[in-house]
Amino acid sequence: MAPTPALSDHGRTSLPDLKPPAFIVVRRSHTIVIMATDPLHDDLPAIPLVKSEGPKLVPFFKATCVYFVLWLPTSSPSWFSALIKCLPIFCLWVFLLAHGFSFLGAHSSARKILAGLIFSALGDAFLIWQEQGYFVHGLLMFAITHILYSSAFGMKPINVRAGLVITAVSALCYLLLYPYLSGPFTYLVAVYIALIGFMGWRAIAGLQLTNDLWTWTKLSACLGAMLFMVSDLTIAVNKFCFPVPHSRAIIMATYYAAQMLIALSAVECQDAEVSRKRT
């Protein structure tokens, strides 16, 4: 027989204490976020789920398709070819700006990623005329981009193991390129590899799969950084070492995917900032 409910001093039936739900679902801008409400779960980061970011990326995908369909020859650089190459990056500017100036004003990580995309577009434009002596200018623009992205990803958690792995990979890449380098490129390429390796380390370090502290934005940053490294390594090998088959398609496909994923990582960067402060 089930026990009868206890009576209070006033003869009324007292109800058992009801526990609040451990999680609530909150709509935040254009995403759905699951937040922990139970104090036992307050150490968990918010888990943003993509709901409607896709439509904002449609212009980017269309611009990318235009680039690959036109496939303008690199042997005759022009302002039109520079525009077509930079157009997908312009669309990523719009993607971030579509989240509102208040969003960008409140979160430095998003502003840094937007600034990185601006310098990336400048780098793309310079590389259109790389055979006319503007390769170093493009290298400088992308070096600044990697510094901005590294700052956006933050310095916590440190993740020494990931740092050691990236250091080893970066050193191996430089050793592969070194015999083919001469003049100022001997040290310019070394500095650039160090910067992009540092950016990759900070992106990978933020992804803590074993501690259940990951979010889809951190995963996007990690994948984007790795694709960026693949793209730039292909550029270096193709330019300094030997021709890489289908190098342009590999370079641009991985580059555009990398920039899109890094831009996506800024969408809920406020949750990433909270997570970094807690760790």
N, C-alpha and C positions, 0 to 999 in steps of 0.2 A: 504494500500500500504506500502511495506517495506521501511524504511528510506534508503536514498542513502548514500553510504560511504562518509565520510568527505574527502576533498581534502587538500593536504599539500600545503606549500608555492610554491612548484615547480610543482604543478598541478597533482601530482601523488596521486593515491588513497591510503590512509593510512589504514592499516589493524588493527583490534582490537588487544589489547594485549592478548597474549595467556598465560594462567597460566601453569606452569610446573606441571607434574603429582605429586600427593601427595605421591606416592610410586613407587619405582623401584624394579625390581627383579634382584638380584645379585647371581651369582654362587660363593660359597665360599667352597673351597676344595671339599668335597663330599656331600655338602648340598646346598639347595636353600634357600636364605635368602631374605625376603621382608623388604626393608629399607624405612624409611620415608624420603622424600625429602622436603616436605612442612614445613616451620618453625613452622606452627601451630601444626604439628605432631611430632616435633623433640624430644618431651618428651616421645614418645613411644619407647619401646625396640624393637630390631630386633626380628622378628618372624621366627625362623628357622623351615623349614619343612623337615621331614625325606625323603630322596630320595634313598640313596643307602647305608645306614648303615647296613641294613639287611644282605647282603652277608658277611660282616666282622664278623658277629656274628654266622655264620654257624658252624665254629669249636667249639664254645662254646656250641651250642645246641647238636652237635654230642657227645661232651665229656660228657655232662649232661646225654644224653641217655645211653652212655656206663656205667656210674656210676649206673644208675637205673636198667639197664639190668643185669649187673654182680651181683649187690647187694651182695658184698662180706661180709661175716659175721664179725661182730665187735668183736667177741669172740677170734679171732686169728689175731691180728694186725700184719702187715708186711709192708715193704717198698713198695711193689706192691700195697697194699690197700691204702697206703698214697698217692701214685702217682695217682691212679684212682680218689681218692677223691679231690685232688688238681688240677687235669687236667682242669676242667672248669675254675678255677681261673687263671691258666696259660694262657688259651685262652683269657681271658679278659685282661691280660697283653698285649698280641699280638694285641688285638683289639685297645687298646690305642696307642701302638707303631706304628700301621699301619697308624696313622694320621700324623706321621712324628716327628722326634726329634725337628725340629724347632717349631712345635706346642707345644710340651711339654716344650721346653725351654722358650717359650714366655709367658706361662700361668701357674702360680703357682698352681692354683686350679687343673688342670689336673695332675700335678706332685704329688700333695698330695694324690689324689685319686689313682694314680698308686702305690704310697708308701703304702697306706692303703691296696691295694690288695696284695701287697707283704707280709705284716704282717699277712693278713688274711690267706694266704697259709701256713705260719709258724704255725699259730694257728690251722689250720685244721690238719696239720701233728702232732702236739702235742696231739690233742684230740683223734687221733687214738690210742694213748697209755695212755689214761686218767686213765684206771684202773691200770696202772703201776705207777701212781703217777705224771702224767704230765698234769693233769687237770688245775692246777694253772698256769702252763706255757702257756697253750692255752688261759686261761683267760687274762693273761697279754698281749699276742699278740693282742687279739681282743680289749682290752682296748686302746692300742696304735692306732689301726685301727680307733676307734671311735673318738679319739682326732684328727687324721689326717683328717677324713671326716668332722668333725665339723669346722676345720680350712678352709677346702676347700669350705664349704658352706657359710662361712663368718658370720659377726655379724650384717649386715644390710640387711633388716629392723629388728628392735628388735622384734616386734609383741608380746607384753606382754601377750595378751590373750592366744596365743598358748603356751607360756611358762608356764602359770598358769595351763592350761589343762594338759600338759605333766608332770608337777610337781605332780599334783594330781594323775595321772595314775601311775607314777613311785612310789609314796609313797604307793599307794594301792597295787602294785605288791610286794613291800618289806614287807608290813604288812602281805601279804599272805604267803610269804616265811619264815619270821622271826621265827615262832615257830619251823620250821624244820631245822634251821641253828644252827651250833655249832662251837666252836673254831674260827680259823681265818676266816672262811667263813662268820661269822656274819658281819664283816666289809668289807671283800673283795667283797661280793655280793652287799653291799650297795654302795661301790665306783663304781662298775661296772654298776649298775643300774643308778647311777647319770650320768656317762659318756655316756651311750647309750641314756639316756633320753635327755641329752644336745644335742647330735648329732641329735636326732629326732626333737627337737625344732628348731634347726638351719635349718634343711631341710624343715620343714613345714612352718617356718616363711618366707622363700623365695618365697612361693607360694601365690601370692596376687590376688586371683580370682576376688575380688570385684573392684579392681582398674585397671583391664585390663593390669596388668604388668606381667602376667605369660607367661612362654614359656614351650614347651614340655620338655625341659631339667629340669626345676624346678619341673615340675610334676613328672618326673622320679625320681628325688632325693627324693621327698616327699614320693612317693609310696615305693621306695626302703628302706628308713629309717623305715617306718612302718612295712614292711615285716621283716626287720632285727630284730625289737623289738619282733615281734610275734615268730620268730624262736628262739631267745635267751630265751624268757619267757617259751617256750615249753621245752627247754633244762633244765632250772632251775626247773620247776615243775616236770619233769620226773626224774631228778636226786635227788632232795631234798625232794619232797613231796609225790608223788604217781605216779605209772606208767600211762603214757598217751597212749591210744590206737593209734597204727600206728604212734608213736612219731617220729621215724626215717624218715619216708616218709614226715611228716609235716615239720620237722626241715630242712631237706635238700632241699625240694621243695621251701619253703619260703626263705631259705638262698641263693640258687643259683639265684632265681628271684630278690632278693634284691640286690645282687652284680651286676647283669647285669644292673639293672635300675640305680644304682649309677654310674657305669662305663659309661652308656649312658649320664648321666648328665654332664659329662666332655667334651662331643664332641664339644659343642658350649659354653664352659665356658667363653670365652672372652666376649660374649654378656651378660652373667650373671654378670660379673665383671663390665661392663659398667653400667648396671642397678643398681647395688648396689651403685656405686659412685653417681648416680643421685638421689637416694632416701635418 
